[in-house]
Amino acid sequence: QLQLVESGGALVQAGGSLRLSCAASGRTSISYNMAWFRQPPGMDREFVCAITYNGRRISYADSVKGRFTISRDNAKITLALQMNSLKPEDTAVYYCAATNDLATLRREDYQWNYWGQGTQVTVSS
């Protein structure tokens, strides 16, 4: 099993920046693709971005492209999300996810096996 713990969520003003982190523990000897999803208030969970196990491929949702950057440190077994130029519509609970299906970067949440508990990001206007 793999455990994921997110941190870094906060209240921030529109136009500001925030960095989320996700620490992995447990069965970390296996390679995982990793991703960030988010769930805005009253809405379904949605894909934000994902990165392959080796960091060579990255995929972003159109809504965050150019503003958010995903990165990973395999030595420390952590995943990060740098969020710049934040907008009120970025308000959501942000989740870290992982999968040992390395074939491709999936955008459907049911394709991801492991999830963190989420961290709240609130962007005020």
N, C-alpha and C positions, 0 to 999 in steps of 0.2 A: 504494500500500500504506500501511497504517497500522500503526505500532508502538506497543505499549502496555507500560508498565513499572510494576509495582506496588511499593509500599514501605510500611513501617509495621508489618509483622507482628512479633509478639513473644510472649513468655510473660507472662501476666497472671493474677492471682487472680480467682476467681469474684466477681462484683459490681463488678469494675473496668471501666475504659473503655479504648478504643483507637481510634485514627484511622488508617485506611488511605488511601493516596493512589495515584492512577494518572495517570501522565504520558503524553500522546499526542504522537507525532511522525510525520513523514512527510507523507502526503497529508491534511492537516488542513483544506484549503479546502472539503472536502465536509462536509455536515452528517451527524452520526451520533447515533443513539440509543445510550445506554451503559448498562451493567449490571454488577452484581456477582453472581458465582456462587461456590459453595464446594464443596469435596469433602472430606467427613469421612473419617477413616481407614477403609479397607475398604468404602467406600460409593461410590455414583455421584455425579457432580457434580449439584448442585441450585441452583435459582434462589434468590437472596437479595432483590434489588431492582433496579429499572431506572428510568431517567429519559429523557424525550424530549430531542431535540436542543436544544429551546428552554427546557427546564426546566419546562414547563407541566403535564406529567403525570408522575406517579410511581406506581410499583407496588411493593408489598412482599409477601414471603412472610408467611404468618400467623405463622410461628415467630419472626419478628424485628420484627413490627409493634409500634410503641411503644417499642422499644429501639434500633433502628438508624435512621440518617438518611442518605440519599444526597443529594449535592449536586454541582454542577459549576460550573466557572469557564471559560466559553468564551473569555475573553480570554487566560487562561493555558493553556488547553487541558488542564485537569486534571479528574479525577473524585475525589470523596472519599466515604468511608464512615465515619461516626461511629458507633461501637458502644458502647453503655452497658449497664449491668447484665448483663455477660457471664456466660454459663453454661458449664459444662464441655461441654455438647453443641454449643456454638458452635465447638469445636475443629475446625479444617479448614485446608486450603489455600484461600486466597481468590484468585479470579481476576477481573480486569477484562475486560470484553468490549465490543465495539462492532459496530454494523451500520449500513449506509446504507439499509436498508429502514425507512423512517420511518412506515409505515402504522400500526403498533401496537407495544405493548411485549410482546415475546415472552418466554415463560417456558421454552421448550425451548432447550437449549443449541445444538442443531444449527441454529437460526435465526440465530445470531450469527456474523459473518464473521471477526472479529479478536479475538485473545486475548493476554493477557499471560502471563508465565511463572509467575505465582502467588507468593503470599507466605504464610508459615505463621503461623497464629494458634493458640496453645495456651492454653487456660483451665484452670487448676488448681483443684481443689476444696478 
